[in-house]
Amino acid sequence: MRFLHTSDWHLGRRFHGEDLIPAQRAFLDHLVDTARVENVDAVLVAGDIYDRAIPSLDAVRLFNRALHQFADLGVPIIMISGNHDSAHRLGVGSSLFARAGIHLRTDPDTCAVPVVLNDSDGPVAVYGIPYLEPSMVRTQLEAKAASHRAVLTAALRKIHADLTNHQPAGTRSVILAHAFVTPGTGQSEEPRVEESASERDISVGGVAHVGADVFDGIDYVALGHLHGPQKITDRAHYSGSPLPYSFSEAAHTKSLTLVDLTPGTAPAVTRLPCPTPHRLERIQGHLEDLLKDPAHEPLKDAWLEVTLTDPALPFEAMARLRRRFPHTLSLKHQRAFIPAQATDTPTYTERLQGRSELDIACDFIADLRGSAPTPDEHALLQQAVDAARVNELQKETV
């Protein structure tokens, strides 16, 4: 059986002020064309359909257009909600959409209700696990703890029970999941995956990731959340986002993931490049050098992030850059190295760079009283950070 795996459309998102709706429309047309040309049996969309819980009208129109295209094509499409989506809003009309071959899985209660497809090798049961916010779904899933691993384990327990008790022997299994998944058990402190700056933090208790071992026994896992296409295991892959949503993705080759699932072997995975409106480039140096160096002439058509290393930020730097590079979208100032005796105190932005909310809170307490938080205080701060994030998620779903 052949699947086309995609995720993280983020319909309605802007890129440093640039409207991405035309590029997203071109991608969705490309997705439909690819599904037709590659003769796929189903399309898998692993979450973050929209960029916001309350999407723009343009984003909703674009989604509606895509649903009609797939209904007309006659290829089943299976979708889950991601951490950017409002599961309740996205799931409206799901039972009606299913009649047209559009299967939405946005409720944890339906994660063990498969879409069953058939080919010459027999049935394939496709399960959709929407993004699971641990503190909000723990009771519903009867999980042992409010952690990403615990709630995903509880969801997989239900899926394995359905495969064992309700599906014919030999049924192949596919799962869509929106989560931060790492190889092995995920116990290492440094996840061996590629992250991007555009991915929203989903940490709970300081832990955002879960090991791929929770999906043991599943034939293919179509993952969403990380924006770089990458292999986690032979049977678990991220398709990545179809468009770049931050300059940290400049080196990505955006793609669709074509999956051929054959009994008894690991899935055959092929990356198919996606169209992008402009290539992304990052350059740095002194402003005058960047404006005069002929080697930078090919960058005129690129979306550009410029980091200036002048001792002081030059006057009207962005306006001058855009006269040579019209698509300069991001301007940063990072002072070149200055000898220690002449170094100024780091700026507030420089001090916060790469720091989490918990790190900032702990630093504040340490600065205020002259000693770092105790282990008990650190735990309370972590609980406060987690509660604030969950509170924001709950506001978005209202």
Contacts in CASP RR format, 6 or more apart in sequence:
PFRMAT RR
TARGET T0000
AUTHOR 0000-0000-0000
METHOD contacts of the structure
MODEL  1
MRFLHTSDWHLGRRFHGEDLIPAQRAFLDHLVDTARVENVDAVLVAGDIY
DRAIPSLDAVRLFNRALHQFADLGVPIIMISGNHDSAHRLGVGSSLFARA
GIHLRTDPDTCAVPVVLNDSDGPVAVYGIPYLEPSMVRTQLEAKAASHRA
VLTAALRKIHADLTNHQPAGTRSVILAHAFVTPGTGQSEEPRVEESASER
DISVGGVAHVGADVFDGIDYVALGHLHGPQKITDRAHYSGSPLPYSFSEA
AHTKSLTLVDLTPGTAPAVTRLPCPTPHRLERIQGHLEDLLKDPAHEPLK
DAWLEVTLTDPALPFEAMARLRRRFPHTLSLKHQRAFIPAQATDTPTYTE
RLQGRSELDIACDFIADLRGSAPTPDEHALLQQAVDAARVNELQKETV
1 41 0 8 1.000
1 42 0 8 1.000
1 117 0 8 1.000
1 119 0 8 1.000
1 121 0 8 1.000
1 124 0 8 1.000
1 172 0 8 1.000
1 260 0 8 1.000
1 261 0 8 1.000
2 38 0 8 1.000
2 39 0 8 1.000
2 40 0 8 1.000
2 41 0 8 1.000
2 258 0 8 1.000
2 259 0 8 1.000
2 260 0 8 1.000
2 261 0 8 1.000
3 40 0 8 1.000
3 41 0 8 1.000
3 42 0 8 1.000
3 43 0 8 1.000
3 44 0 8 1.000
3 174 0 8 1.000
3 220 0 8 1.000
3 222 0 8 1.000
3 258 0 8 1.000
3 259 0 8 1.000
3 261 0 8 1.000
4 31 0 8 1.000
4 34 0 8 1.000
4 35 0 8 1.000
4 38 0 8 1.000
4 40 0 8 1.000
4 42 0 8 1.000
4 43 0 8 1.000
4 44 0 8 1.000
4 256 0 8 1.000
4 257 0 8 1.000
4 258 0 8 1.000
4 259 0 8 1.000
5 43 0 8 1.000
5 44 0 8 1.000
5 46 0 8 1.000
5 222 0 8 1.000
5 237 0 8 1.000
5 239 0 8 1.000
5 256 0 8 1.000
5 257 0 8 1.000
5 258 0 8 1.000
5 259 0 8 1.000
6 31 0 8 1.000
6 43 0 8 1.000
6 44 0 8 1.000
6 45 0 8 1.000
6 46 0 8 1.000
6 239 0 8 1.000
6 240 0 8 1.000
6 242 0 8 1.000
6 256 0 8 1.000
6 257 0 8 1.000
7 45 0 8 1.000
7 46 0 8 1.000
7 47 0 8 1.000
7 48 0 8 1.000
7 178 0 8 1.000
7 222 0 8 1.000
7 223 0 8 1.000
7 224 0 8 1.000
7 225 0 8 1.000
7 238 0 8 1.000
7 239 0 8 1.000
7 240 0 8 1.000
7 241 0 8 1.000
8 46 0 8 1.000
8 47 0 8 1.000
8 48 0 8 1.000
8 224 0 8 1.000
8 225 0 8 1.000
8 227 0 8 1.000
8 239 0 8 1.000
8 240 0 8 1.000
8 241 0 8 1.000
8 242 0 8 1.000
9 24 0 8 1.000
9 27 0 8 1.000
9 28 0 8 1.000
9 45 0 8 1.000
9 47 0 8 1.000
9 48 0 8 1.000
9 49 0 8 1.000
9 50 0 8 1.000
9 241 0 8 1.000
9 242 0 8 1.000
10 48 0 8 1.000
10 50 0 8 1.000
10 51 0 8 1.000
10 84 0 8 1.000
10 241 0 8 1.000
10 243 0 8 1.000
10 245 0 8 1.000
11 21 0 8 1.000
11 24 0 8 1.000
11 49 0 8 1.000
11 50 0 8 1.000
11 51 0 8 1.000
11 55 0 8 1.000
11 59 0 8 1.000
11 62 0 8 1.000
11 63 0 8 1.000
12 20 0 8 1.000
12 21 0 8 1.000
12 24 0 8 1.000
12 50 0 8 1.000
12 51 0 8 1.000
12 52 0 8 1.000
12 55 0 8 1.000
12 56 0 8 1.000
12 58 0 8 1.000
12 59 0 8 1.000
12 62 0 8 1.000
13 20 0 8 1.000
13 51 0 8 1.000
13 245 0 8 1.000
14 20 0 8 1.000
15 243 0 8 1.000
15 244 0 8 1.000
15 245 0 8 1.000
15 303 0 8 1.000
15 329 0 8 1.000
16 303 0 8 1.000
16 329 0 8 1.000
16 330 0 8 1.000
17 329 0 8 1.000
18 303 0 8 1.000
18 329 0 8 1.000
20 243 0 8 1.000
20 277 0 8 1.000
21 58 0 8 1.000
21 59 0 8 1.000
21 62 0 8 1.000
22 277 0 8 1.000
23 243 0 8 1.000
23 275 0 8 1.000
23 276 0 8 1.000
23 277 0 8 1.000
24 62 0 8 1.000
24 242 0 8 1.000
24 243 0 8 1.000
25 62 0 8 1.000
25 65 0 8 1.000
26 275 0 8 1.000
26 277 0 8 1.000
27 242 0 8 1.000
27 243 0 8 1.000
27 274 0 8 1.000
27 275 0 8 1.000
28 62 0 8 1.000
28 65 0 8 1.000
28 66 0 8 1.000
28 69 0 8 1.000
29 69 0 8 1.000
30 274 0 8 1.000
30 275 0 8 1.000
31 43 0 8 1.000
31 66 0 8 1.000
31 242 0 8 1.000
31 256 0 8 1.000
32 66 0 8 1.000
32 69 0 8 1.000
32 70 0 8 1.000
32 73 0 8 1.000
34 40 0 8 1.000
34 256 0 8 1.000
34 272 0 8 1.000
35 43 0 8 1.000
35 70 0 8 1.000
35 73 0 8 1.000
35 75 0 8 1.000
36 73 0 8 1.000
36 75 0 8 1.000
38 258 0 8 1.000
38 272 0 8 1.000
40 75 0 8 1.000
40 258 0 8 1.000
41 75 0 8 1.000
41 76 0 8 1.000
41 117 0 8 1.000
41 119 0 8 1.000
42 75 0 8 1.000
42 76 0 8 1.000
42 77 0 8 1.000
42 78 0 8 1.000
42 115 0 8 1.000
42 117 0 8 1.000
42 126 0 8 1.000
43 70 0 8 1.000
43 75 0 8 1.000
43 76 0 8 1.000
43 77 0 8 1.000
43 78 0 8 1.000
44 77 0 8 1.000
44 78 0 8 1.000
44 126 0 8 1.000
44 174 0 8 1.000
44 176 0 8 1.000
44 222 0 8 1.000
45 77 0 8 1.000
45 78 0 8 1.000
45 79 0 8 1.000
45 80 0 8 1.000
45 176 0 8 1.000
46 80 0 8 1.000
46 176 0 8 1.000
46 177 0 8 1.000
46 178 0 8 1.000
46 222 0 8 1.000
46 223 0 8 1.000
46 224 0 8 1.000
46 225 0 8 1.000
46 239 0 8 1.000
47 79 0 8 1.000
47 80 0 8 1.000
47 81 0 8 1.000
47 82 0 8 1.000
47 85 0 8 1.000
47 130 0 8 1.000
47 131 0 8 1.000
47 176 0 8 1.000
47 178 0 8 1.000
47 224 0 8 1.000
47 225 0 8 1.000
48 82 0 8 1.000
48 83 0 8 1.000
48 84 0 8 1.000
48 85 0 8 1.000
48 178 0 8 1.000
48 224 0 8 1.000
48 225 0 8 1.000
48 241 0 8 1.000
49 63 0 8 1.000
49 79 0 8 1.000
49 81 0 8 1.000
49 82 0 8 1.000
49 85 0 8 1.000
49 90 0 8 1.000
50 59 0 8 1.000
50 63 0 8 1.000
50 84 0 8 1.000
50 85 0 8 1.000
50 86 0 8 1.000
50 90 0 8 1.000
51 59 0 8 1.000
51 84 0 8 1.000
52 84 0 8 1.000
52 396 0 8 1.000
53 84 0 8 1.000
53 85 0 8 1.000
53 86 0 8 1.000
53 89 0 8 1.000
53 396 0 8 1.000
53 397 0 8 1.000
54 86 0 8 1.000
54 89 0 8 1.000
54 396 0 8 1.000
55 63 0 8 1.000
67 77 0 8 1.000
67 97 0 8 1.000
67 100 0 8 1.000
67 102 0 8 1.000
70 77 0 8 1.000
70 101 0 8 1.000
70 102 0 8 1.000
71 100 0 8 1.000
71 101 0 8 1.000
71 102 0 8 1.000
74 101 0 8 1.000
76 101 0 8 1.000
76 102 0 8 1.000
76 103 0 8 1.000
76 115 0 8 1.000
76 117 0 8 1.000
77 101 0 8 1.000
77 102 0 8 1.000
77 103 0 8 1.000
78 103 0 8 1.000
78 105 0 8 1.000
78 115 0 8 1.000
78 126 0 8 1.000
78 128 0 8 1.000
78 176 0 8 1.000
79 90 0 8 1.000
79 102 0 8 1.000
79 103 0 8 1.000
79 104 0 8 1.000
79 105 0 8 1.000
79 176 0 8 1.000
80 104 0 8 1.000
80 105 0 8 1.000
80 106 0 8 1.000
80 128 0 8 1.000
80 129 0 8 1.000
80 130 0 8 1.000
80 131 0 8 1.000
80 176 0 8 1.000
80 177 0 8 1.000
80 178 0 8 1.000
81 87 0 8 1.000
81 90 0 8 1.000
81 91 0 8 1.000
81 104 0 8 1.000
81 105 0 8 1.000
81 106 0 8 1.000
81 130 0 8 1.000
81 131 0 8 1.000
81 178 0 8 1.000
82 130 0 8 1.000
82 131 0 8 1.000
82 178 0 8 1.000
82 224 0 8 1.000
82 225 0 8 1.000
83 131 0 8 1.000
83 133 0 8 1.000
83 178 0 8 1.000
83 200 0 8 1.000
83 202 0 8 1.000
83 225 0 8 1.000
83 393 0 8 1.000
84 200 0 8 1.000
85 106 0 8 1.000
85 131 0 8 1.000
86 396 0 8 1.000
86 397 0 8 1.000
87 106 0 8 1.000
87 107 0 8 1.000
87 130 0 8 1.000
87 131 0 8 1.000
87 397 0 8 1.000
88 106 0 8 1.000
88 397 0 8 1.000
90 104 0 8 1.000
90 106 0 8 1.000
91 104 0 8 1.000
91 106 0 8 1.000
91 107 0 8 1.000
93 104 0 8 1.000
94 103 0 8 1.000
94 104 0 8 1.000
94 105 0 8 1.000
94 106 0 8 1.000
97 103 0 8 1.000
97 104 0 8 1.000
98 104 0 8 1.000
103 115 0 8 1.000
105 111 0 8 1.000
105 113 0 8 1.000
105 127 0 8 1.000
105 128 0 8 1.000
105 129 0 8 1.000
105 130 0 8 1.000
105 176 0 8 1.000
106 130 0 8 1.000
107 130 0 8 1.000
108 129 0 8 1.000
108 130 0 8 1.000
108 132 0 8 1.000
108 137 0 8 1.000
108 140 0 8 1.000
108 141 0 8 1.000
108 155 0 8 1.000
109 140 0 8 1.000
110 128 0 8 1.000
111 127 0 8 1.000
111 128 0 8 1.000
111 129 0 8 1.000
111 130 0 8 1.000
111 155 0 8 1.000
111 158 0 8 1.000
111 159 0 8 1.000
112 127 0 8 1.000
112 155 0 8 1.000
112 158 0 8 1.000
112 159 0 8 1.000
112 161 0 8 1.000
112 162 0 8 1.000
113 127 0 8 1.000
113 162 0 8 1.000
114 125 0 8 1.000
114 126 0 8 1.000
114 127 0 8 1.000
114 162 0 8 1.000
114 167 0 8 1.000
115 125 0 8 1.000
115 126 0 8 1.000
116 123 0 8 1.000
116 124 0 8 1.000
116 125 0 8 1.000
116 126 0 8 1.000
116 167 0 8 1.000
117 123 0 8 1.000
117 124 0 8 1.000
117 126 0 8 1.000
118 124 0 8 1.000
121 172 0 8 1.000
121 262 0 8 1.000
121 263 0 8 1.000
122 170 0 8 1.000
122 171 0 8 1.000
122 172 0 8 1.000
123 167 0 8 1.000
123 168 0 8 1.000
123 170 0 8 1.000
123 171 0 8 1.000
123 172 0 8 1.000
124 171 0 8 1.000
124 172 0 8 1.000
124 173 0 8 1.000
124 174 0 8 1.000
124 219 0 8 1.000
124 261 0 8 1.000
125 162 0 8 1.000
125 163 0 8 1.000
125 167 0 8 1.000
125 171 0 8 1.000
125 172 0 8 1.000
125 173 0 8 1.000
125 174 0 8 1.000
126 174 0 8 1.000
126 175 0 8 1.000
126 176 0 8 1.000
127 159 0 8 1.000
127 162 0 8 1.000
127 173 0 8 1.000
127 174 0 8 1.000
127 175 0 8 1.000
127 176 0 8 1.000
128 175 0 8 1.000
128 176 0 8 1.000
128 177 0 8 1.000
129 152 0 8 1.000
129 155 0 8 1.000
129 159 0 8 1.000
129 175 0 8 1.000
129 176 0 8 1.000
129 177 0 8 1.000
129 178 0 8 1.000
129 179 0 8 1.000
130 178 0 8 1.000
131 178 0 8 1.000
131 179 0 8 1.000
131 202 0 8 1.000
131 225 0 8 1.000
132 141 0 8 1.000
132 148 0 8 1.000
132 151 0 8 1.000
132 152 0 8 1.000
132 155 0 8 1.000
132 179 0 8 1.000
133 202 0 8 1.000
133 390 0 8 1.000
133 393 0 8 1.000
134 143 0 8 1.000
134 145 0 8 1.000
134 146 0 8 1.000
134 147 0 8 1.000
134 148 0 8 1.000
134 150 0 8 1.000
134 151 0 8 1.000
134 204 0 8 1.000
135 146 0 8 1.000
135 204 0 8 1.000
135 386 0 8 1.000
135 390 0 8 1.000
136 390 0 8 1.000
136 393 0 8 1.000
136 394 0 8 1.000
137 143 0 8 1.000
137 151 0 8 1.000
138 145 0 8 1.000
138 146 0 8 1.000
138 150 0 8 1.000
138 151 0 8 1.000
141 151 0 8 1.000
141 154 0 8 1.000
141 155 0 8 1.000
141 158 0 8 1.000
142 154 0 8 1.000
143 150 0 8 1.000
143 151 0 8 1.000
143 153 0 8 1.000
143 154 0 8 1.000
144 150 0 8 1.000
144 153 0 8 1.000
144 154 0 8 1.000
146 204 0 8 1.000
147 204 0 8 1.000
147 205 0 8 1.000
147 207 0 8 1.000
148 179 0 8 1.000
148 180 0 8 1.000
148 202 0 8 1.000
148 204 0 8 1.000
148 207 0 8 1.000
148 208 0 8 1.000
148 209 0 8 1.000
148 210 0 8 1.000
149 210 0 8 1.000
149 211 0 8 1.000
149 214 0 8 1.000
152 177 0 8 1.000
152 179 0 8 1.000
152 210 0 8 1.000
152 214 0 8 1.000
153 214 0 8 1.000
156 175 0 8 1.000
156 214 0 8 1.000
156 215 0 8 1.000
156 218 0 8 1.000
159 173 0 8 1.000
159 175 0 8 1.000
159 218 0 8 1.000
160 217 0 8 1.000
163 171 0 8 1.000
163 173 0 8 1.000
170 263 0 8 1.000
172 219 0 8 1.000
172 261 0 8 1.000
172 263 0 8 1.000
173 217 0 8 1.000
173 218 0 8 1.000
173 219 0 8 1.000
173 220 0 8 1.000
174 218 0 8 1.000
174 219 0 8 1.000
174 220 0 8 1.000
174 221 0 8 1.000
174 222 0 8 1.000
174 261 0 8 1.000
175 215 0 8 1.000
175 218 0 8 1.000
175 220 0 8 1.000
175 221 0 8 1.000
175 222 0 8 1.000
176 221 0 8 1.000
176 222 0 8 1.000
176 224 0 8 1.000
177 215 0 8 1.000
177 221 0 8 1.000
177 222 0 8 1.000
177 223 0 8 1.000
177 224 0 8 1.000
178 223 0 8 1.000
178 224 0 8 1.000
178 225 0 8 1.000
179 202 0 8 1.000
179 210 0 8 1.000
179 223 0 8 1.000
179 224 0 8 1.000
179 225 0 8 1.000
180 191 0 8 1.000
180 193 0 8 1.000
180 202 0 8 1.000
180 208 0 8 1.000
180 209 0 8 1.000
180 210 0 8 1.000
180 225 0 8 1.000
180 226 0 8 1.000
181 193 0 8 1.000
181 209 0 8 1.000
181 210 0 8 1.000
181 211 0 8 1.000
181 212 0 8 1.000
181 215 0 8 1.000
181 221 0 8 1.000
181 223 0 8 1.000
181 232 0 8 1.000
181 236 0 8 1.000
182 188 0 8 1.000
182 191 0 8 1.000
182 192 0 8 1.000
182 193 0 8 1.000
182 209 0 8 1.000
182 210 0 8 1.000
182 211 0 8 1.000
182 212 0 8 1.000
182 232 0 8 1.000
183 192 0 8 1.000
183 193 0 8 1.000
183 211 0 8 1.000
183 212 0 8 1.000
183 232 0 8 1.000
183 233 0 8 1.000
184 211 0 8 1.000
184 212 0 8 1.000
184 213 0 8 1.000
184 233 0 8 1.000
185 211 0 8 1.000
185 213 0 8 1.000
186 209 0 8 1.000
186 210 0 8 1.000
186 211 0 8 1.000
186 212 0 8 1.000
186 213 0 8 1.000
187 211 0 8 1.000
191 209 0 8 1.000
193 209 0 8 1.000
193 226 0 8 1.000
193 230 0 8 1.000
193 232 0 8 1.000
193 238 0 8 1.000
194 226 0 8 1.000
194 228 0 8 1.000
194 230 0 8 1.000
195 226 0 8 1.000
196 226 0 8 1.000
196 227 0 8 1.000
196 228 0 8 1.000
196 245 0 8 1.000
196 246 0 8 1.000
196 248 0 8 1.000
196 249 0 8 1.000
196 252 0 8 1.000
197 246 0 8 1.000
197 247 0 8 1.000
197 248 0 8 1.000
198 227 0 8 1.000
198 241 0 8 1.000
198 245 0 8 1.000
198 246 0 8 1.000
198 248 0 8 1.000
198 249 0 8 1.000
199 225 0 8 1.000
199 226 0 8 1.000
199 227 0 8 1.000
201 208 0 8 1.000
201 356 0 8 1.000
201 389 0 8 1.000
202 208 0 8 1.000
202 225 0 8 1.000
203 356 0 8 1.000
203 386 0 8 1.000
203 389 0 8 1.000
204 386 0 8 1.000
205 382 0 8 1.000
205 383 0 8 1.000
205 386 0 8 1.000
206 358 0 8 1.000
206 382 0 8 1.000
206 386 0 8 1.000
212 221 0 8 1.000
212 232 0 8 1.000
212 233 0 8 1.000
212 236 0 8 1.000
215 221 0 8 1.000
215 235 0 8 1.000
215 236 0 8 1.000
218 235 0 8 1.000
219 235 0 8 1.000
219 261 0 8 1.000
219 267 0 8 1.000
220 235 0 8 1.000
220 236 0 8 1.000
220 237 0 8 1.000
220 259 0 8 1.000
220 261 0 8 1.000
220 267 0 8 1.000
221 232 0 8 1.000
221 235 0 8 1.000
221 236 0 8 1.000
221 237 0 8 1.000
222 237 0 8 1.000
222 239 0 8 1.000
222 257 0 8 1.000
222 259 0 8 1.000
223 232 0 8 1.000
223 236 0 8 1.000
223 237 0 8 1.000
223 238 0 8 1.000
223 239 0 8 1.000
224 238 0 8 1.000
224 239 0 8 1.000
224 240 0 8 1.000
225 238 0 8 1.000
226 238 0 8 1.000
226 240 0 8 1.000
227 240 0 8 1.000
227 241 0 8 1.000
227 244 0 8 1.000
227 245 0 8 1.000
227 246 0 8 1.000
227 249 0 8 1.000
227 252 0 8 1.000
228 238 0 8 1.000
228 240 0 8 1.000
228 241 0 8 1.000
228 249 0 8 1.000
228 252 0 8 1.000
229 237 0 8 1.000
229 238 0 8 1.000
229 239 0 8 1.000
229 240 0 8 1.000
229 252 0 8 1.000
229 253 0 8 1.000
229 254 0 8 1.000
229 255 0 8 1.000
229 257 0 8 1.000
229 271 0 8 1.000
230 237 0 8 1.000
230 238 0 8 1.000
230 240 0 8 1.000
231 237 0 8 1.000
231 269 0 8 1.000
232 238 0 8 1.000
234 266 0 8 1.000
234 267 0 8 1.000
235 266 0 8 1.000
235 267 0 8 1.000
237 257 0 8 1.000
237 259 0 8 1.000
237 269 0 8 1.000
239 255 0 8 1.000
239 256 0 8 1.000
239 257 0 8 1.000
240 252 0 8 1.000
240 254 0 8 1.000
240 255 0 8 1.000
241 249 0 8 1.000
241 254 0 8 1.000
242 254 0 8 1.000
242 255 0 8 1.000
242 256 0 8 1.000
242 274 0 8 1.000
243 254 0 8 1.000
243 274 0 8 1.000
243 276 0 8 1.000
243 277 0 8 1.000
244 250 0 8 1.000
244 252 0 8 1.000
244 254 0 8 1.000
244 276 0 8 1.000
244 280 0 8 1.000
247 280 0 8 1.000
247 282 0 8 1.000
247 305 0 8 1.000
247 330 0 8 1.000
249 280 0 8 1.000
250 280 0 8 1.000
250 281 0 8 1.000
250 282 0 8 1.000
250 305 0 8 1.000
253 271 0 8 1.000
253 273 0 8 1.000
254 273 0 8 1.000
254 274 0 8 1.000
254 276 0 8 1.000
255 271 0 8 1.000
255 272 0 8 1.000
255 273 0 8 1.000
255 274 0 8 1.000
256 271 0 8 1.000
256 272 0 8 1.000
256 274 0 8 1.000
257 269 0 8 1.000
257 270 0 8 1.000
257 271 0 8 1.000
257 272 0 8 1.000
258 269 0 8 1.000
258 270 0 8 1.000
258 271 0 8 1.000
258 272 0 8 1.000
259 267 0 8 1.000
259 268 0 8 1.000
259 269 0 8 1.000
260 267 0 8 1.000
260 268 0 8 1.000
260 270 0 8 1.000
261 267 0 8 1.000
262 268 0 8 1.000
277 303 0 8 1.000
278 301 0 8 1.000
278 302 0 8 1.000
278 303 0 8 1.000
278 327 0 8 1.000
279 301 0 8 1.000
279 302 0 8 1.000
279 303 0 8 1.000
280 302 0 8 1.000
280 303 0 8 1.000
280 304 0 8 1.000
280 305 0 8 1.000
281 299 0 8 1.000
281 302 0 8 1.000
281 303 0 8 1.000
281 304 0 8 1.000
281 305 0 8 1.000
282 304 0 8 1.000
282 305 0 8 1.000
282 306 0 8 1.000
282 307 0 8 1.000
283 290 0 8 1.000
283 296 0 8 1.000
283 299 0 8 1.000
283 304 0 8 1.000
283 305 0 8 1.000
283 306 0 8 1.000
283 307 0 8 1.000
284 306 0 8 1.000
284 307 0 8 1.000
284 308 0 8 1.000
284 309 0 8 1.000
284 334 0 8 1.000
285 307 0 8 1.000
285 308 0 8 1.000
285 309 0 8 1.000
285 310 0 8 1.000
286 308 0 8 1.000
286 309 0 8 1.000
286 310 0 8 1.000
287 308 0 8 1.000
287 310 0 8 1.000
287 314 0 8 1.000
287 317 0 8 1.000
287 320 0 8 1.000
287 321 0 8 1.000
290 296 0 8 1.000
290 306 0 8 1.000
290 308 0 8 1.000
290 321 0 8 1.000
290 324 0 8 1.000
291 320 0 8 1.000
291 321 0 8 1.000
291 324 0 8 1.000
296 324 0 8 1.000
296 325 0 8 1.000
299 325 0 8 1.000
300 324 0 8 1.000
300 325 0 8 1.000
300 326 0 8 1.000
300 327 0 8 1.000
301 327 0 8 1.000
302 325 0 8 1.000
302 327 0 8 1.000
303 327 0 8 1.000
303 329 0 8 1.000
304 321 0 8 1.000
304 325 0 8 1.000
304 327 0 8 1.000
304 328 0 8 1.000
304 329 0 8 1.000
304 330 0 8 1.000
305 329 0 8 1.000
305 330 0 8 1.000
305 331 0 8 1.000
305 332 0 8 1.000
306 321 0 8 1.000
306 325 0 8 1.000
306 328 0 8 1.000
306 330 0 8 1.000
306 331 0 8 1.000
306 332 0 8 1.000
307 332 0 8 1.000
307 333 0 8 1.000
307 334 0 8 1.000
308 314 0 8 1.000
308 317 0 8 1.000
308 331 0 8 1.000
308 332 0 8 1.000
308 333 0 8 1.000
308 334 0 8 1.000
309 334 0 8 1.000
309 335 0 8 1.000
309 336 0 8 1.000
310 333 0 8 1.000
310 335 0 8 1.000
310 336 0 8 1.000
311 335 0 8 1.000
311 336 0 8 1.000
311 338 0 8 1.000
312 335 0 8 1.000
313 333 0 8 1.000
314 320 0 8 1.000
317 331 0 8 1.000
317 333 0 8 1.000
318 328 0 8 1.000
318 331 0 8 1.000
321 328 0 8 1.000
321 331 0 8 1.000
322 328 0 8 1.000
338 344 0 8 1.000
352 360 0 8 1.000
355 363 0 8 1.000
357 385 0 8 1.000
357 388 0 8 1.000
358 381 0 8 1.000
358 382 0 8 1.000
358 385 0 8 1.000
361 381 0 8 1.000
361 384 0 8 1.000
361 385 0 8 1.000
362 372 0 8 1.000
362 373 0 8 1.000
362 378 0 8 1.000
362 381 0 8 1.000
365 372 0 8 1.000
365 373 0 8 1.000
365 377 0 8 1.000
365 381 0 8 1.000
366 372 0 8 1.000
366 373 0 8 1.000
373 381 0 8 1.000
END
